[in-house]
């Protein structure tokens, strides 16, 4: 088999120049790297996690090296503010949802959250080794198009949170809101669980991803600020209070989202899209 070091060297130089000069190439390359590392890590975690399936500590185990590795390779910094606001006796974490990069913030600071599980749509369970490992790490999957099944799953999740004193991570927007300086309307699921189980809500706000633009195919190194807001009690609330609670939490999060986004964008000389 013919092999030429000269051809390899020229190829690497062309690759490096293309990476530095073409944002579209950098966009696809960085996302491919990100997803590949996550998938590869999932493969190696499977034989370990299988010994304690559904245990939330499986995520903590992998987070210690996966978070720092991804941040180093992608040139990212994820800052966590006010982690003391996390509730350790069982709570519902509500976070805004912008991109699959939200997972980077989660995995970077998962050891801080310790006993934490996530709710995800059932389709995530079928995303190769990542979906399988997510189940082994205690992720709770719901069928969004079947209300009866979703409610039953959420009630079971509430019981697990109370009994095991877990933090349950939910994206109340239900889908990604990328490229906009706003939040989508919240869905009721997280607040239904919180009121039904009388659990506090811990809002977590990701700052705007000024370094990411799907339309322009741009994904640069950057910084993310994750802010943990003071917990919102649901004690004594009934389902009649759900709309007001949902609106209050969303307004709290939106205010911090705007301020932290302005701060981090200005600090990095970037202007977020409106």
Secondary structure, 3 states (H helix, E strand, C coil): CCCCHHHHHHHHHHHHHHHHHCHHHHHHHHHHHHHHHHHHHHHHHHHHHHHHCCCCHHHHHHHHHHHHHHHHHHCEEEEEECHHHCCCCCEEEEECCCCCCHHHHHHHCHHHHCCEEEEEEHHHHHCHHHHHHHHHCCCEEECCCCHHHHHHHHHHHHHHHHHHCCEEEECCCCCCCCCCCCCCCCCCHHHHHHHHHCCEEEEEEECCCCCEECCCCEECCEEEEEEECCCECCCCCCHHHHHHHHHHHHHHHHHHHHHHHHHHHHHCCCCCCC
